[in-house]
């Protein structure tokens, strides 16, 4: 029975792998399209924010629904309906040039419906697997997540030389059918969850909040995660305009795929080793080095150093993500997992919202002018990171990387977080 359930997990994972590749194609294509259309990092980060924030905002409600109804059905609805936003953008492109506001509307629609997917997916993994399989499964899940960085950029960069963004959107839409089919197969034979009788939506939401908040270690880890996400948001938003200042889309896609191999290598390593202890220590160390590598990634307008330190940056992320997931899964009851992941997603990823909102304007209006020839910082910081278009983005990434390294020390310093290791995290009484 255990092997059969793990087989179902692998089928579900395969569908999500293809879905991630499709999402990566759309994300890469739309990012480049908007930047080339507007020449503005602010416009590009606005699209990224709208593609992220609605899903984040709705995730607590989605978490409640995942604990009250069939989690597999929630995944099917999330996958299917999120395609509507992409179809809208595609139709606008086929009718002529898609305007910025149309792209914003489309990604908002897609993001809102995709909110149904994440809490249900993470809770389903808990449904299917035993506790000793969590770390192994987390490594595989991160391989799927890495595919949008590993496979999608090089494929998208190649396709954009011969076709347009519309082709990338069509391919992404096509992956939804495969994902839904895989989920339907997994759904057979699993007990469907029904709405809880006698418990209203607000009471269900409150129970999920108590599941997270009653353990100080879980809450401390989630708050620290928000700071970590804030730092990482800068490299996610600004790496593309930084590199497009001195290279083309084909090279950009190839470089992004090469450096994402670091995530693939370490995800495979985690799956083989199956980490079983010292999660807090590994989390702290991996975050510290990810910040250092992030800063070094942007320090020079040099492809060799960008590829080297980008690879090392990506290699640290699966270790951090695995440790975070295992620590949370071990310390929250299964029946609360959907609601818990929804709330954890909102709190921790608020850091991304703030960094997405700040990165573009800070780059366009503050740091880029300061680092243009003759700018106020051209003779000081310019000697460190260089001068010209894209170097304002680079300096912001360097500063965010150093902040990430500093925040990583707070993880190990927290007694409440260390208590999660043995499952004896302090509870509020």
PyMOL commands that set and color helices and strands:
alter all, ss='L'
color gray80, all
select helices_A, chain A and resi 2-38+41-68+71-94+100-128+131-150+152-162+165-187+201-213+216-244+249-273+279-299+303-329+334-370+382-385+391-413+415-422
alter helices_A, ss='H'
color red, helices_A
deselect
rebuild
show_as cartoon
